[in-house]
Amino acid sequence: MADLRKKVMKDPAEAPDFLASVLSGISDLLWITDEDYTVRFVNEAVRRLHGDVVGKKCFKVTRSFERPCYHHGIPCEVHELLEKGKDHFEEKRLSSITKRVTHVHATPMTMPDGRRGVLTVSRDVTEEVNTKQRLEAAYSMLRATLESTVDGILVVDNQERIVEFNKRFVQMLQAPEPVMESRDDRRLLSYLSGQLKDPEGFMKRTRELFAQPDLEYSDLLEFKDGRVYERYSRPQKIGGETVGRVISLRDVTERRRAEEALKSSLEFSTSLMENSLNPILVVNPDTSIAYVNPALERLTGYSSSELLGRKPPYPWWPMDKIKETTKRLQENMKRGLTHYEENFKNKNGEDFWVEINAASIIRDGEIKYYLSNWVDITQRKKMEEEIRRYATNLEELVKQKSRDLARSEQLLKTTMESTPDHVFVRDRDRKFVYVNDSYCRFLGKPRDMILGRTLYDLYPKEQADSLTREDDEVFEKGLVFHRPESAVVDAGGAELVIDVIKAPLRDPQGNVTHLVGFGRDITERKRIEQMRDEFISAVTHELRTPLVSVKGYVDLALTKGSGRISSEIESLLQVARRNTDRLLSLVNDLLDAQRLQAGRLPLNLEPLDFRKVLEACKAEIKPFLEEKRLSLKVEAPEAELPVNGDEIRLSQVLMNLLSNAVKFSPEGGRIELAVEDGEEAVKIRVSDTGIGIRKEDLPRVFEPFAAIPKPTYIKGTGLGLNISKGLVEAHGGKIWAESEGEGKGATFTFTIPKLQERVVD
């Protein structure tokens, strides 16, 4: 090829005969292309493939392109060598038509005319590539097979060099990497023998193996750490000649342990069967009894000497079921694994029930034994019979309860439909799922036009938005929503006042699933209340004026007439003064109650030391305490108690509580007044040893005119506590009552927020 190149480079155009004679026998394709991509020379192999292509563009000959191949993204040797300046070009090309692979090698050259050119040699390497791929696939498969096997594999040649091994072999022997990389089998054997229980025996057997190249051999390798490997060695032959050995290692540690465990298990099983609390029966293939344990003897009453070798019918079988039981035994032995219950009789003729788990012991396709394990379920059967009786009674009870429930549901439905209140239920999608007739009349729509619809389908948007926000309180927070007064217009145009309550309905997990709402028409009640308020206002104002005048005249008569009127007249005037004061107090209470209810009671709030209220009330209540010989114990801090309050109204509250304590306490009783200075509020507690309050009456003590039972000699309207509650709450405080019951006294407590200090920057 070097001589050919010299000749071609000297004068390719003038050496056709020489080239033809030298290259005609070459099967490789040889091209010479100049820098214009023009073919200057080809050998006979090219002509046979492409014809006479000298003088043509190479890219037209090979690709039928109009421009060089690199314009089409295909590597081009002329472009790579002459334009990019590379010193050589080499690649494999796969023909999309012939599917043949060609190896292309090209080098730059200088033409005789000084122009540059490229010498290209192409060789068909399809078979070579295919052969290499097959070899690589075969080796890959072999390698994958070696690595996927659970056995460790080692291949050594006759010179004791390690040829091949898999990862499992390295893992099993825990062989260090340097040992395996050395490829020295003797070094590996030395490392391995150090781990074995019998290293000398191992080395001796291994030397014998290499001394007999054609010998197949297997043995067990026992390691010091308890591992047991089975070694199998056979010769490796190529063309009938032994070139080495293939050694496989299999981990049989668990199998060895299992064999040892089986041996001890047999002994254990025998002991277990003998000592088992469950009866055990073993039957031969011919249905004769092979074994019974003591538990079965105890249950049936028959000894093993009476049973061994006996064929059906077994003595515990009921006489009226022998044929049926024999057939079932034969079928169960064939079936292999069964579970069933049987009723048998013991030697004394007593019934007993057993739950039987049975299995056929099969070896080589034949039944060797039929093993059955019994569980005495006699007591369970008796209990089941009891349960069945109870179930029958329970079923009847459930039916009765269902009937009662149906009646209750019908009663509830009738009640809901007959009540004048509006009743409705909405689900989490805010759709109506129930409405009663009253609600339908209120909306002026039939029930089928309400159910399944939302508030936005039935109300104007602004009103629906407001109602939906109320629903959110119930659904999202689980709260009960109360709208005590709401002015609405019904479908007929009537103006109504509605009291609405919405409450959550929950599932067993406590999740809110529905909202139930009740709307009560309180229009008439509000009208009556307004009339009452107007009446009270008129009466109290009409009474107050003459009472003030009467009181003034009585006071004047007592003052001016002192010493000049008889004692009888003076006593009558004192009675008139007390009754006038009581009537004025009642009138004032009525006015205060009315103003509180209407939210029109004025308060003169100002910074105040509550000790001032305390001292004034102590002095005011003193005569009443002395009259009934009552003791008053006062506990209060010495420090200032700053609050923002109305001194007169706070005194009114405390005097109401102290007066009640005096009123309801027996002569010689005890009253305690305790004041605590808290972080946010002043707490005042008044306790007495009086008649007490029933538990059921505690929630009602602050209601006006509350009808709470009390001795007839104790007078009062009950307005005092109601007014006290209103005054405390108007100050931002709270008031509550406590009592252990009748005859155990009562405690009234209220709080007043403390005056907050202002920080001035």
C-alpha positions in Angstrom: 0.0 0.0 0.0 3.0 2.4 0.7 4.3 1.7 -2.9 0.9 2.3 -4.3 0.6 5.6 -2.4 4.0 6.8 -3.7 3.0 5.9 -7.3 -0.4 7.6 -7.0 1.0 10.6 -5.4 3.7 10.9 -8.1 1.2 11.0 -11.0 -2.2 9.4 -10.5 -3.5 10.4 -13.9 -0.6 8.8 -15.8 -0.5 5.5 -13.9 -3.8 3.8 -14.7 -2.3 0.6 -15.9 -0.1 0.3 -12.8 -3.0 1.0 -10.5 -5.2 -1.4 -12.3 -2.7 -4.2 -12.2 -1.9 -3.7 -8.5 -5.3 -2.9 -7.1 -7.6 -5.0 -9.3 -7.3 -7.9 -6.9 -7.9 -5.8 -3.8 -11.5 -6.2 -2.4 -11.3 -3.0 -0.4 -12.8 0.1 -2.0 -10.1 2.7 -2.7 -10.8 6.4 -3.7 -8.7 9.4 -4.3 -10.7 12.7 -4.1 -9.4 16.2 -4.6 -10.2 19.3 -2.5 -13.2 20.0 -4.8 -14.8 16.7 -3.9 -14.0 15.4 -7.4 -13.1 11.7 -7.7 -9.6 11.5 -9.2 -9.0 7.7 -8.9 -10.9 4.5 -7.9 -9.9 0.9 -8.0 -11.7 -2.0 -9.7 -13.8 -2.8 -6.6 -15.3 0.7 -6.7 -16.0 0.4 -10.4 -17.9 -2.9 -9.8 -20.0 -1.2 -7.2 -20.5 2.3 -8.7 -19.3 2.2 -12.3 -16.9 4.7 -13.8 -17.1 7.6 -11.4 -13.8 9.4 -12.0 -14.4 13.1 -12.5 -17.7 13.0 -10.6 -18.4 14.5 -7.3 -18.1 12.0 -4.5 -21.2 13.2 -2.7 -23.3 12.6 -5.9 -21.8 9.1 -6.3 -22.3 7.9 -2.7 -25.3 9.9 -1.6 -26.9 11.4 -4.7 -26.5 14.8 -2.9 -26.2 18.1 -4.7 -23.9 19.5 -2.0 -21.2 17.9 0.1 -22.4 15.5 2.8 -21.5 17.7 5.8 -24.1 20.1 4.7 -26.6 17.4 5.5 -25.1 16.7 8.9 -23.2 13.6 7.7 -19.4 13.4 8.5 -17.3 13.9 5.3 -13.6 12.9 5.2 -12.7 15.6 2.7 -14.2 18.3 4.8 -12.7 16.9 8.1 -9.2 16.5 6.6 -8.8 19.3 4.2 -11.0 22.0 5.7 -10.7 21.3 9.4 -7.1 20.2 9.2 -7.3 16.8 10.9 -4.5 14.3 10.2 -6.7 11.3 9.7 -10.4 10.3 9.5 -11.9 7.0 10.6 -15.5 5.7 11.2 -17.9 2.9 10.6 -20.8 3.4 8.3 -24.1 1.5 8.3 -26.0 1.4 5.0 -29.7 2.0 5.4 -30.3 0.1 2.3 -28.0 -2.9 2.4 -27.6 -2.9 6.2 -23.9 -3.6 5.6 -21.3 -2.0 7.9 -18.2 -0.4 6.2 -15.0 0.7 8.0 -13.8 3.9 6.4 -10.2 5.2 6.8 -8.9 8.3 5.1 -5.7 10.4 5.1 -4.8 13.7 3.5 -2.4 13.7 0.5 -0.8 16.2 -1.9 -1.7 15.8 -5.6 1.1 16.0 -8.3 -0.3 19.4 -9.3 0.2 20.6 -5.8 -3.5 20.5 -4.9 -4.6 18.6 -1.8 -6.5 15.4 -1.9 -7.8 12.6 0.2 -7.0 8.8 0.0 -10.0 6.8 1.3 -10.0 3.1 1.9 -13.4 1.4 2.7 -13.7 -2.2 3.9 -16.9 -4.2 4.5 -16.7 -5.3 8.1 -20.3 -6.5 8.5 -19.4 -10.1 9.4 -16.7 -8.9 11.7 -19.1 -6.6 13.5 -21.8 -9.2 13.7 -19.4 -11.8 15.1 -18.2 -9.4 17.7 -21.8 -8.5 18.7 -22.6 -12.2 19.0 -19.6 -12.8 21.2 -20.4 -9.8 23.3 -24.0 -11.0 23.7 -22.9 -14.5 24.6 -20.4 -13.1 27.1 -23.0 -10.8 28.5 -25.5 -13.6 28.9 -22.8 -15.8 30.5 -21.9 -13.0 32.9 -25.5 -12.3 33.7 -26.1 -16.0 34.3 -23.1 -16.2 36.6 -24.2 -13.1 38.6 -27.8 -14.2 38.9 -27.1 -17.6 40.3 -27.3 -18.1 44.0 -24.2 -20.2 43.9 -20.7 -18.8 44.0 -18.7 -19.7 40.8 -14.9 -19.8 40.4 -13.1 -20.9 37.2 -9.3 -21.7 37.4 -7.0 -23.0 34.7 -4.4 -25.8 34.9 -1.8 -23.4 36.1 -4.0 -22.5 39.1 -4.7 -19.1 37.8 -8.1 -17.6 38.4 -9.9 -17.1 35.1 -13.4 -16.0 36.1 -15.6 -15.6 39.2 -18.9 -14.0 40.1 -19.8 -11.5 42.9 -21.6 -14.2 44.8 -18.4 -16.2 45.2 -16.6 -13.1 46.6 -19.5 -12.5 49.0 -19.7 -16.0 50.2 -15.9 -16.2 51.0 -15.7 -12.6 52.1 -12.5 -12.6 50.0 -10.5 -9.4 50.1 -10.2 -7.5 46.9 -6.3 -7.8 46.6 -6.7 -11.6 46.8 -9.1 -11.8 43.9 -7.3 -9.2 41.9 -4.1 -11.3 42.2 -5.7 -14.0 40.1 -3.6 -16.5 42.1 -5.7 -19.5 43.1 -3.0 -20.6 45.6 -3.3 -17.3 47.4 -7.1 -17.7 47.5 -6.8 -21.3 48.9 -4.5 -20.1 51.6 -7.0 -17.4 52.6 -9.9 -19.8 52.5 -8.2 -22.5 54.6 -7.7 -20.1 57.4 -11.5 -19.8 57.8 -12.3 -23.6 57.8 -12.6 -26.0 60.7 -10.5 -28.6 58.9 -7.9 -26.6 56.8 -5.6 -29.6 56.4 -8.3 -31.9 55.0 -9.5 -29.1 52.7 -6.0 -28.6 51.2 -5.5 -32.3 50.8 -8.7 -32.8 48.9 -8.0 -29.8 46.7 -4.5 -31.1 45.8 -6.0 -34.4 44.9 -8.5 -32.7 42.6 -5.8 -30.8 40.6 -3.8 -34.1 40.4 -6.8 -35.7 38.6 -8.0 -33.1 36.1 -10.9 -35.1 34.8 -12.4 -36.0 38.2 -15.8 -34.6 39.3 -16.0 -34.2 43.0 -18.2 -32.7 45.8 -17.8 -32.2 49.5 -18.8 -29.9 52.4 -16.8 -27.0 53.7 -17.5 -26.2 57.3 -16.4 -22.7 58.5 -15.4 -21.7 62.0 -18.3 -19.2 62.2 -20.9 -21.9 61.5 -21.4 -21.5 57.8 -21.6 -24.7 55.8 -21.0 -24.6 52.0 -21.4 -27.5 49.5 -18.5 -27.5 47.0 -18.9 -29.1 43.6 -15.9 -29.3 41.2 -15.9 -30.5 37.6 -13.4 -30.2 34.7 -13.6 -27.4 32.1 -13.1 -28.8 28.6 -12.6 -27.0 25.3 -12.5 -29.2 22.2 -12.3 -32.3 24.4 -9.2 -31.0 26.2 -9.3 -30.2 29.9 -8.1 -26.6 30.4 -9.1 -26.0 34.0 -11.8 -26.5 36.6 -15.2 -24.9 37.4 -15.9 -24.8 41.1 -19.4 -23.9 42.5 -20.2 -23.1 46.2 -23.7 -23.4 47.5 -24.7 -22.2 51.0 -26.4 -25.1 52.8 -26.1 -23.6 56.2 -29.8 -23.3 56.7 -30.4 -26.7 55.3 -27.9 -28.2 57.7 -29.6 -26.3 60.5 -33.0 -27.4 59.3 -31.9 -31.1 59.3 -30.6 -30.7 62.8 -33.8 -28.9 63.8 -35.9 -31.6 62.2 -34.2 -34.2 64.3 -34.8 -32.3 67.5 -38.3 -31.4 66.2 -39.3 -35.0 66.0 -38.4 -35.5 69.6 -40.2 -32.3 70.5 -43.3 -33.2 68.4 -43.6 -36.5 70.2 -43.4 -34.8 73.5 -45.8 -32.1 72.4 -48.4 -34.5 71.2 -48.2 -36.5 74.4 -48.6 -33.3 76.5 -51.1 -31.5 74.3 -54.3 -30.4 75.9 -56.0 -30.9 72.6 -57.0 -34.5 71.6 -54.9 -35.8 68.7 -55.8 -38.7 66.4 -53.5 -40.3 63.8 -55.1 -42.7 61.3 -53.4 -45.1 58.9 -54.2 -45.1 55.1 -56.5 -48.1 55.7 -58.4 -46.0 58.4 -57.1 -48.0 61.3 -56.1 -45.9 64.3 -52.3 -45.5 64.5 -52.1 -43.1 67.5 -54.1 -41.3 70.1 -52.8 -39.0 72.8 -53.8 -38.9 76.4 -56.1 -35.9 75.9 -58.2 -37.9 73.4 -58.3 -40.8 75.9 -59.6 -38.4 78.6 -62.2 -36.8 76.3 -63.6 -40.1 74.8 -63.2 -42.3 77.9 -61.4 -45.0 75.8 -57.8 -46.1 76.4 -55.2 -46.3 73.7 -55.2 -50.1 74.1 -58.9 -50.1 73.2 -58.4 -47.9 70.2 -55.0 -48.7 68.5 -55.6 -50.7 65.3 -59.3 -50.2 65.4 -61.1 -49.4 62.1 -64.4 -47.5 61.7 -66.9 -47.2 63.1 -64.9 -45.6 65.9 -66.6 -46.1 69.3 -67.3 -42.4 69.8 -69.3 -42.1 66.6 -73.1 -41.8 67.0 -74.8 -45.1 66.0 -77.4 -43.3 63.8 -74.6 -41.5 61.8 -72.1 -44.3 61.2 -72.6 -44.4 57.4 -72.5 -40.6 57.0 -69.5 -40.3 59.2 -67.5 -43.0 57.5 -68.1 -41.4 54.1 -67.0 -38.0 55.4 -63.8 -39.6 56.8 -62.9 -41.1 53.5 -63.6 -37.9 51.6 -61.6 -35.8 54.0 -58.6 -38.1 53.7 -58.6 -37.7 49.9 -59.2 -33.9 50.2 -56.1 -33.5 52.3 -56.8 -30.4 54.4 -60.2 -30.0 56.2 -61.8 -28.1 59.0 -65.2 -29.1 60.4 -67.2 -29.7 63.5 -68.6 -33.0 64.8 -70.9 -34.2 67.6 -69.7 -37.4 69.3 -70.5 -39.5 72.4 -68.0 -40.5 75.1 -67.9 -43.9 76.7 -70.5 -42.9 79.2 -72.9 -41.9 76.4 -72.6 -38.2 77.0 -72.6 -35.8 74.0 -69.6 -33.7 73.3 -68.7 -31.4 70.4 -65.2 -31.0 68.8 -63.8 -28.7 66.2 -61.5 -30.8 63.9 -58.6 -29.6 61.9 -57.3 -32.5 59.8 -54.7 -33.0 57.2 -53.4 -35.9 55.1 -49.7 -36.5 55.3 -48.7 -37.3 51.7 -45.3 -38.6 50.5 -44.5 -39.6 46.9 -48.1 -39.0 46.0 -49.5 -41.5 48.6 -51.3 -40.9 51.9 -49.0 -42.0 54.8 -51.1 -40.8 57.7 -54.3 -38.8 58.4 -53.7 -36.4 61.3 -56.5 -34.7 63.1 -56.4 -32.2 65.9 -59.5 -31.8 68.1 -60.6 -28.8 70.1 -63.4 -29.5 72.7 -66.1 -26.9 71.9 -68.8 -28.4 74.0 -69.1 -25.3 76.2 -69.0 -23.0 73.1 -71.9 -24.9 71.6 -73.9 -24.6 74.7 -73.1 -20.8 74.7 -74.1 -20.6 71.0 -77.4 -22.2 71.9 -77.9 -19.6 74.6 -76.9 -16.9 72.2 -79.4 -18.1 69.7 -82.2 -18.0 72.3 -81.1 -14.5 73.2 -80.8 -13.5 69.5 -84.4 -14.6 69.0 -85.5 -12.5 71.9 -83.3 -9.7 70.8 -84.7 -9.8 67.3 -88.2 -9.5 68.7 -87.0 -6.6 70.9 -85.4 -4.9 67.9 -88.7 -5.2 66.0 -90.6 -3.7 68.9 -88.0 -0.9 69.2 -88.2 -0.4 65.5 -92.0 0.0 65.8 -91.6 2.3 68.7 -89.0 4.3 66.7 -91.4 4.5 63.7 -94.1 5.8 66.0 -91.6 8.3 67.5 -90.6 9.4 64.1 -94.2 9.8 63.1 -94.9 11.7 66.3 -91.9 13.9 65.7 -93.0 14.5 62.1 -96.5 15.3 63.3 -95.2 17.7 65.9 -92.9 19.4 63.4 -95.7 19.8 60.9 -98.2 21.0 63.5 -96.0 23.5 65.3 -96.4 27.2 64.4 -92.6 27.6 64.6 -90.6 27.6 61.3 -88.5 24.4 61.2 -85.8 23.7 58.5 -82.7 21.5 58.0 -79.9 22.3 55.6 -76.9 20.0 54.7 -73.2 21.0 54.3 -73.9 22.1 50.7 -76.3 24.6 52.2 -79.3 22.9 50.5 -82.6 22.5 52.3 -83.3 18.8 53.1 -86.4 19.4 55.3 -88.9 22.2 55.9 -92.2 22.1 57.8 -95.5 23.5 56.7 -95.1 26.6 58.7 -91.8 27.5 57.0 -93.5 26.8 53.6 -96.3 29.2 54.4 -93.8 31.8 55.6 -91.9 31.6 52.2 -95.2 31.3 50.2 -93.8 28.3 48.3 -94.7 24.6 48.2 -92.2 22.1 49.8 -91.0 20.7 46.5 -89.9 24.2 45.4 -87.8 24.6 48.6 -86.1 21.2 49.1 -82.8 20.8 47.3 -82.4 24.6 46.9 -80.1 27.0 48.6 -80.8 30.4 50.3 -79.7 32.1 47.1 -82.5 30.4 45.3 -85.1 31.7 47.7 -83.9 35.0 49.1 -82.4 38.2 47.7 -78.6 38.0 47.5 -77.9 40.5 50.3 -80.2 38.7 52.7 -78.8 35.3 51.5 -75.2 36.5 52.2 -76.2 37.5 55.8 -78.0 34.2 56.4 -75.0 32.2 54.9 -72.6 33.9 57.3 -74.8 32.7 60.2 -74.7 29.2 58.8 -70.9 29.3 58.6 -70.8 29.8 62.4 -72.7 26.5 62.8 -71.0 24.4 60.1 -67.4 25.6 60.4 -67.2 26.3 64.2 -69.9 24.0 65.5 -71.5 26.8 67.4 -75.2 27.4 68.2 -76.3 30.7 66.5 -79.1 32.8 68.1 -80.7 35.8 66.4 -83.2 36.9 69.2 -85.0 39.5 67.2 -85.2 39.9 63.4 -87.6 42.0 61.5 -88.8 40.2 58.4 -91.7 40.3 55.9 -93.5 37.1 55.1 -94.8 36.0 51.7 -98.1 37.8 52.3 -96.3 41.1 53.1 -96.9 41.0 56.9 -94.2 42.5 59.0 -93.0 40.0 61.6 -90.4 39.7 64.4 -88.7 36.3 64.4 -86.5 34.7 67.1 -84.1 32.3 65.2 -81.9 29.6 66.6 -79.6 27.5 64.4 -77.8 24.4 65.9 -75.4 21.8 64.5 -76.3 18.2 63.9 -73.4 15.8 64.2 -72.5 12.3 63.1 -71.2 9.6 65.5 -67.6 10.9 64.9 -68.6 14.4 66.0 -68.5 16.0 62.5 -71.2 18.6 61.7 -73.3 17.2 58.9 -76.5 19.3 59.0 -77.9 22.5 60.4 -81.3 22.5 62.1 -83.1 25.8 62.5 -86.1 27.0 64.4 -87.8 30.4 63.8 -90.5 31.6 66.2 -92.9 34.4 65.4 -92.6 36.7 68.5 -94.4 39.6 66.9 -97.3 39.4 69.3 -95.0 38.9 72.3 -93.0 42.0 71.3 -96.2 44.0 71.0 -97.3 42.9 74.5 -93.9 43.7 75.9 -94.0 47.1 74.4 -97.5 47.6 75.9 -96.2 46.4 79.3 -93.2 48.7 79.1 -95.4 51.6 78.2 -97.8 50.7 81.1 -95.0 50.4 83.6 -93.5 53.7 82.5 -96.8 55.4 82.8 -97.7 53.8 86.2 -94.3 54.4 87.7 -94.2 58.0 86.6 -97.8 58.5 87.9 -97.0 56.9 91.2 -93.6 58.5 91.8 -94.9 62.1 91.8 -97.6 61.7 94.5 -95.3 59.3 96.5 -92.6 61.9 96.7 -95.2 64.4 97.9 -96.6 62.0 100.5 -93.1 61.2 101.7 -92.2 64.9 102.0 -95.4 65.6 104.0 -94.8 62.6 106.3 -91.1 63.6 106.9 -92.3 67.2 107.6 -94.9 66.0 110.0 -92.4 63.9 111.9 -89.9 66.7 112.0 -92.2 69.6 112.9 -94.5 67.6 115.1 -91.9 66.0 117.2 -93.0 66.4 120.8 -96.3 68.0 119.8 -98.1 64.8 118.5 -99.2 61.8 120.3 -97.1 58.6 120.3 -99.8 56.8 118.5 -99.9 59.4 115.7 -96.1 59.3 115.5 -96.1 55.5 115.2 -98.6 55.7 112.4 -96.5 58.3 110.6 -93.4 56.0 111.0 -95.4 53.2 109.3 -96.4 55.6 106.6 -92.8 56.6 106.0 -91.5 53.0 105.8 -94.3 52.0 103.4 -93.7 55.2 101.3 -89.9 54.4 101.2 -90.7 50.8 100.1 -93.1 51.9 97.4 -90.6 54.5 96.1 -87.9 51.8 96.1 -90.2 49.5 94.1 -91.0 52.3 91.7 -87.3 53.1 91.3 -86.5 49.4 90.7 -89.3 49.2 88.1 -87.9 52.3 86.3 -84.3 50.9 86.5 -85.4 47.5 85.1 -87.3 49.2 82.3 -84.3 51.4 81.4 -81.9 48.5 81.5 -84.1 46.4 79.3 -84.4 49.3 76.8 -80.6 50.1 77.1 -81.3 53.6 78.3 -80.0 53.5 81.9 -77.4 56.2 82.2 -74.0 55.6 83.9 -71.7 58.2 85.2 -68.4 56.4 84.7 -65.3 57.9 86.3 -62.0 56.7 87.9 -63.0 55.4 91.3 -61.4 53.6 94.3 -63.8 50.7 95.0 -62.8 50.9 98.7 -65.0 54.1 98.8 -68.0 52.0 97.7 -67.1 49.3 100.2 -66.9 51.6 103.2 -70.2 53.4 102.3 -72.1 50.1 102.0 -70.7 48.8 105.3 -72.0 51.8 107.0 -75.4 51.7 105.3 -76.0 48.0 106.0 -74.9 48.2 109.7 -78.4 49.0 111.2 -80.0 46.1 109.4 -77.2 43.7 110.6 -77.8 44.9 114.2 -81.6 44.5 113.9 -81.1 40.7 113.2 -78.0 40.3 115.2 -76.0 39.2 112.1 -72.2 39.3 112.0 -70.3 40.7 108.9 -66.8 39.5 108.2 -65.0 41.8 105.6 -61.8 40.8 103.8 -60.3 43.4 101.5 -56.9 44.6 100.5 -55.5 47.8 102.0 -54.2 49.0 98.7 -56.2 51.1 96.3 -58.7 49.3 94.1 -59.0 51.5 90.9 -62.0 50.9 88.7 -63.8 53.0 86.1 -67.4 53.0 87.4 -70.5 54.8 88.5 -70.2 55.1 92.3 -73.9 55.3 93.0 -74.7 52.3 90.7 -71.9 50.1 92.1 -73.1 51.0 95.6 -76.6 49.9 94.5 -75.3 46.5 93.3 -73.4 45.8 96.5 -76.2 47.0 98.7 -78.7 44.7 96.8 -76.4 41.7 97.5 -75.9 42.6 101.1 -79.6 43.4 101.6 -80.5 40.0 100.2 -77.9 38.3 102.4 -79.5 40.0 105.5 -83.0 39.2 104.2 -82.4 35.5 103.7 -80.2 34.8 106.7 -81.7 33.7 110.1 -81.1 35.8 113.2 -77.6 35.3 114.6 -76.3 34.2 111.1 -73.0 35.1 109.5 -72.3 37.1 106.3 -68.9 37.3 104.6 -67.8 40.1 102.2 -64.6 39.4 100.4 -62.8 41.6 97.9 -59.9 40.4 95.7 -57.6 42.5 93.6 -57.0 40.6 90.4 -54.8 41.5 87.5 -57.6 42.6 85.2 -60.6 43.0 87.5 -61.7 43.5 91.1 -63.8 40.5 92.4 -66.4 41.0 95.1 -68.0 38.0 96.8 -71.0 38.1 99.3 -71.7 34.8 101.1 -74.4 34.1 103.7 -75.6 31.2 105.8 -79.2 31.6 104.8 -81.9 29.5 103.2 -79.8 28.7 100.1 -80.9 28.1 96.5 -82.0 24.9 94.8 -79.7 23.7 92.0 -82.5 23.9 89.4 -83.2 27.6 90.4 -79.7 28.9 90.1 -79.9 29.7 86.4 -83.1 31.8 87.0 -82.1 33.9 90.0 -81.3 36.9 87.9 -84.5 36.8 85.9 -87.0 39.6 86.7 -90.0 38.5 88.8 -88.5 34.9 88.9 -91.0 32.6 90.6 -88.4 31.0 92.9 -89.9 29.4 96.0 -89.1 31.2 99.3 -90.7 31.6 102.7 -93.9 33.6 102.8 -92.5 36.0 105.4 -89.7 37.1 103.0 -91.0 39.9 100.7 -89.6 41.1 97.4 -90.1 41.3 93.7 -86.8 39.8 92.5 -86.0 42.9 90.5 -82.9 43.7 92.6 -80.8 40.8 91.3 -82.0 41.5 87.7 -81.0 45.2 88.0 -77.7 44.2 89.7 -76.9 41.9 86.7 -77.7 44.7 84.2 -75.5 47.2 86.1 -72.5 44.9 86.4 -72.7 43.9 82.7 -73.0 47.6 81.8 -69.7 48.1 83.6 -68.1 45.3 81.5 -68.2 42.8 84.4 -69.8 39.5 85.2 -72.1 38.3 88.1 -73.0 34.7 89.1 -74.6 32.8 92.0 -73.5 29.6 93.7 -75.2 27.4 96.3 -75.0 23.8 97.6 -78.7 23.7 97.9 -81.6 24.5 100.3 -80.5 25.4 103.8 -76.8 25.7 102.8 -76.5 29.4 102.2 -75.6 31.2 98.9 -72.7 33.1 97.4 -73.0 35.9 94.9 -69.9 37.1 93.1 -69.4 39.9 90.6 -66.4 41.4 88.9 -65.6 45.0 87.8 -62.8 45.6 85.3 -59.9 47.5 86.8 -58.9 51.0 85.6 -56.2 50.6 83.0 -53.1 52.8 83.3 -52.4 55.0 80.3 -48.8 55.4 79.2 -48.1 58.8 77.8 -45.2 59.1 75.4 
